[in-house]
Each structure stands twice: as C-alpha cells, then as structure tokens.
Amino acid sequence: MPLLKKFFQAFRPSEPPALPDPDAELALGALLVRVAQSDRDYQLEEISLIDRILARLYQHNAIEAAKVRATCEKLHAAAPETDTFGRLIRETTGLEERLAALDALWEVVLADGSAHEGEVTIVEEARKAMGLSYTDSQKARERAEEKLGSTAGEH
C-alpha cells in the first residue's frame, strides 16, 4: 500500500506556491481582473487596460504592471468574495485612493463599450465594501466615460 501511495503522489501536482497576502494594489488588481473576466470574455484590450491602470496608479513600468496583473489573476481565481477585496481597500487607503479605484473599475467595465450586468454587480459590491456612495459611483462612471470618449479616437 505505501508503494502505491507513493506512486500516486508522484503524479499529483506539488503544492502551488503561496499567493502573497493582498494589499490595496493587489486587491484592486484582482477586482479589475474579476470585472474583466465576468463576461467570460477576457480580451487583450482589457488586459492591457488593467496593466495601464496599475502602471498609472502605482508608478510601475510596463513589465512590473504585467507581473502585478498576473499575480492579481491568480488572486482572483483563488479569491475571497468581492467585498473582501473592497474592505481591504477601505481599511488600507484614503478616500482619494478609493475613488481612484472606483474610477479604474468603471474604466474596465466600459472598456468594451457597454456595461454588462455582471460587471456592474461586481463594481457595486466593491463600492459598498469600500464605503463609497452610489453618487460616487455615478460620478466615477461619468469620468470613465469621458476618459474613454477622449481616447476612442486614438485606436
């Protein structure tokens, strides 16, 4: 029996490397990934937008931003509920950073030109957990629409 057990263990994947404890950046990144993947269509445009947002908010170069996003994809996949990420952001950042996080979430929601119900639900759960108001969310959406409108001609 022990020999058979050893045989089977040889084919089992070893323990995956432990994921880092999320900080506000990783929590936001995981939320951005969650929104982008919620419509089951995780597009290159959304991936590169998430990289640009992480670079903009956290002063990363392109390679660092891509590495952070890859970690965030793993966190999202293994992840706690959406509101857990939102609470972590609320507890570790100030109001301006939380509002910037909400702007970023709306940018990803609107990246493909429309807001899908599943995406909006995730943003709303995160908004509540971050302690932000519905009005904050509406203003963030308007800012994201303006930003996307001003970059629409650049593609």
N, C-alpha and C positions, 0 to 999 in steps of 0.2 A: 504493500500500500504506500509506504513513504516514497518508493521509487516512482510510482505512478503520479503521486502528488508533485514530485519534483519535475517530472516530465511536463505536466500541465502548466506549472508555474513558469517554466521556461518559455512558454508561448504567450503568457499573459503580459500585457504591457506593464512596464515598471511604473511606479508612482509618477504621475505627471509633476513637473516642477511646481512648487508652491507659487501661487499668484501673490503679488505684493498686496499689502493692505491698501485699499484705495484711499487716496487723499482727494481733495476737491477736484483737482485736474483729472485724475483717473475716473472719478465718479461722473464728472461732466462728460468726459470722452465716452464712457460706457453708455450714458444716456443718449448721446449723439448717435452712436452706433445702433442702439436699440431703436431709435426713431427711424434711422435709415433702413434698417432691416425689417421693420414692422410690416411693410407691404410685400414682403418676401421677394423684393427686387432690389438688391444691394448693388447699385450701379457705380461705375468708375467715377462719375461726376460727384456722387455723394461721398465716396471715399476721399477724393481729392479735396472736396469742400471741408470735410472733417479735418483733414491734415492742415488746410489753410487756417481754419478756425483755431486749432490747437497752437499753430505757429504764431498766430496773431495774439491770442490771449496769454500765452505762456512764453513768448520770445524764443521759440525753437527754430532751428533751421529745418529744411525740408526732411532730411533724414531722421532727425530727432523726433519730429512730429509724426512721421510714419511709424517709427518704433513705438511711440506712446499709443498711437491708434491701434497698432497690432495688440498691445497689452490690453487695451480697452475692449477689443473684440473678444478676447479670452475672458475678461471680467464679465462682460455682458452675457456670454454664453454660460458662465458658471454662476450667474449673478443672483444677488438678492433681488427683492422686489424693487420696482422703480422708485417707490417712496423712500426706500433705504438710501439710495444714491442721493435723492433730493435732500433728505435730512442731513446727510453727511456734509453736503454743500452748505446748507443753512448753518450748521454748527461750526463750520471752519472758515467761513468767508463773511465779508461785509456785504451790505446792501448793494453797492455798485457792482461787485463781482457776481452776485446772484442775478441782478438784472442783465448783466452781460451774458451769463449762462442761459438765461431765458431767450435773449436775442439769438444766441447761437443755435438753440434748439429750434426756434422758428425758421432760421435760415435753412436748416437741414430739411424741415418739414416742407418748405416751399420750394426747395431746390429743383424739383421736377415739375414745377408749375401748378401743382394742386396739393391741397391738404387732405390726406386720406384720414378717415375716421380713426383708425388705429393709431396713427401718428399723433393726432390731436389729443387722443386719450392719454397717451404717454406724457405729452407735454403738460397736460392738465394735472396729472398725478404728480409730476415733478414740481410743477408750480406750487401746488398746495403744500407739498413737503418742504419746499424752500421758503415757505412763509410769505409768498408773494400773492398779490391780489389779482382778480380777474382783469381789472383795469390795467395792471402792469403787463399782463399777458397780451391784451389787445394792443397796447402801445408797442410792445416788443414785436408783435406780428406786423404792425404797420411799418416799423423801422426795417424789418427784414424784407418786406415787400418793396420798400423804397430802394434798399441796397441791391436787391436782385433786379429791380427795374433799371437801376443805373448801370448794372454790369451786363444786362441782357444783350446789349449791342456789341459786347467785346468778344463773344464766342465766334 
